[in-house]
Amino acid sequence: MLDKVKNALRVKTEAFDDEIQDLIDACKADLRLVGVNVPEDTPAEGDPLITRAIVLYAKANFGYSEDSEKYRAAYDYLKCSLSLAGDYHALG
């Protein structure tokens, strides 16, 4: 997932790996807060909507892009959709 997000952010150096990994982890935690099932032991790369949510979250929160609000809105919309979709509800 780290490489996929770095590619989406157009980052080629390893200097930001820790910050980007923190964003990935924060996004997963944020999705879990609204009841989206994001398993700890299964890579999120297997689900294109979860992957898209993580990329949008990273684009909204990495650096100082003039488009960050656009990415934040897209992430929030997708997060809301995922939280309402039965296939993505966390169990228990």
Phi, psi and omega in degrees: 000322181303314181296321180296317180290319177300319178297317180295328179274356182063039179256125181253341182273160177269000184298333183254010184304317181295317180296318180292319177297322176299320178295319178299313180295320179295321179296315179301318179295319179296319178295321179295326180300331180261012174091010179280132179281106175237093185300141178295318189269358180247129179297139181290346181300339182288344182240116185296330180285322176294317177301314179298319178299317180295317179296315179298318179299315180297317180295328179285334189243358181258124178075200184232055182289142176291344179265008186300324179293323177297315179292323178297316180296318179296319178297314181299320179296314180294319178301316179297315179298316180296321182291337179267344182280126182302325182292343184252004181289136176290143180271142175084000000 
